[in-house]
Amino acid sequence: MQLCFYQKPITIRWDGWKDDLSGVREYYIEVFKLEPNRDDRLVETKPIEPEYSETLPHQAGEMVLNYTPPGPGMYR
């Protein structure tokens, strides 16, 4: 998980995960904007509406996805 305090690309990456027997063929990634609630806890502003989503096919080696948010803020 990466939190972004100002507008810059968010890079999601992972490598080394392998489980041939699991049958995983793709990954679904969601990015949500976080804002403080009335208790000053950071929460997803629209928990069922991600700012961004992408489905990536499984591949050997490092997987990388870059996303630039539309504006400054904190994202998860």
One Martini backbone bead per residue (centre of mass of N, CA, C, O) as a GRO file, in nm:
protein
   76
    1MET     BB    1   0.098   0.035   0.021
    2GLN     BB    2   0.027   0.375  -0.091
    3LEU     BB    3   0.078   0.706   0.004
    4CYS     BB    4  -0.048   1.024  -0.126
    5PHE     BB    5   0.010   1.379  -0.065
    6TYR     BB    6   0.055   1.422  -0.372
    7GLN     BB    7   0.070   1.469  -0.704
    8LYS     BB    8   0.147   1.142  -0.803
    9PRO     BB    9   0.245   0.858  -0.892
   10ILE     BB   10   0.122   0.534  -0.858
   11THR     BB   11   0.299   0.241  -0.752
   12ILE     BB   12   0.238  -0.094  -0.844
   13ARG     BB   13   0.414  -0.380  -0.698
   14TRP     BB   14   0.521  -0.721  -0.785
   15ASP     BB   15   0.713  -1.019  -0.672
   16GLY     BB   16   0.752  -1.378  -0.645
   17TRP     BB   17   0.476  -1.485  -0.697
   18LYS     BB   18   0.390  -1.842  -0.661
   19ASP     BB   19   0.102  -2.062  -0.781
   20ASP     BB   20   0.025  -2.309  -0.987
   21LEU     BB   21  -0.236  -2.441  -0.830
   22SER     BB   22  -0.443  -2.191  -0.808
   23GLY     BB   23  -0.524  -2.042  -1.097
   24VAL     BB   24  -0.417  -1.766  -1.136
   25ARG     BB   25  -0.489  -1.510  -1.399
   26GLU     BB   26  -0.572  -1.250  -1.224
   27TYR     BB   27  -0.585  -0.897  -1.134
   28TYR     BB   28  -0.751  -0.676  -0.903
   29ILE     BB   29  -0.742  -0.317  -0.895
   30GLU     BB   30  -0.774  -0.061  -0.636
   31VAL     BB   31  -0.842   0.297  -0.597
   32PHE     BB   32  -0.863   0.513  -0.310
   33LYS     BB   33  -0.993   0.780  -0.154
   34LEU     BB   34  -0.888   0.974   0.129
   35GLU     BB   35  -1.072   1.088   0.425
   36PRO     BB   36  -1.183   1.251   0.683
   37ASN     BB   37  -1.380   1.206   0.937
   38ARG     BB   38  -1.544   1.304   1.227
   39ASP     BB   39  -1.295   1.128   1.378
   40ASP     BB   40  -1.024   1.160   1.203
   41ARG     BB   41  -1.046   0.925   1.004
   42LEU     BB   42  -0.935   0.742   0.748
   43VAL     BB   43  -1.142   0.716   0.455
   44GLU     BB   44  -1.335   0.609   0.217
   45THR     BB   45  -1.536   0.807   0.025
   46LYS     BB   46  -1.601   0.554  -0.194
   47PRO     BB   47  -1.621   0.222  -0.129
   48ILE     BB   48  -1.781   0.141  -0.425
   49GLU     BB   49  -1.590   0.378  -0.576
   50PRO     BB   50  -1.331   0.379  -0.745
   51GLU     BB   51  -1.097   0.577  -0.897
   52TYR     BB   52  -0.953   0.296  -0.973
   53SER     BB   53  -0.933   0.023  -1.220
   54GLU     BB   54  -0.770  -0.306  -1.274
   55THR     BB   55  -0.691  -0.571  -1.502
   56LEU     BB   56  -0.444  -0.829  -1.466
   57PRO     BB   57  -0.244  -1.048  -1.594
   58HIS     BB   58  -0.070  -1.307  -1.533
   59GLN     BB   59   0.289  -1.304  -1.467
   60ALA     BB   60   0.607  -1.335  -1.494
   61GLY     BB   61   0.739  -1.156  -1.265
   62GLU     BB   62   0.725  -0.834  -1.264
   63MET     BB   63   0.465  -0.615  -1.153
   64VAL     BB   64   0.328  -0.308  -1.307
   65LEU     BB   65   0.149  -0.010  -1.187
   66ASN     BB   66   0.031   0.306  -1.309
   67TYR     BB   67  -0.109   0.599  -1.129
   68THR     BB   68  -0.273   0.915  -1.182
   69PRO     BB   69  -0.423   1.128  -1.012
   70PRO     BB   70  -0.651   1.398  -1.050
   71GLY     BB   71  -0.551   1.473  -0.751
   72PRO     BB   72  -0.491   1.564  -0.459
   73GLY     BB   73  -0.401   1.322  -0.196
   74MET     BB   74  -0.522   1.027  -0.047
   75TYR     BB   75  -0.426   0.686  -0.118
   76ARG     BB   76  -0.527   0.311  -0.153
   0.00000   0.00000   0.00000
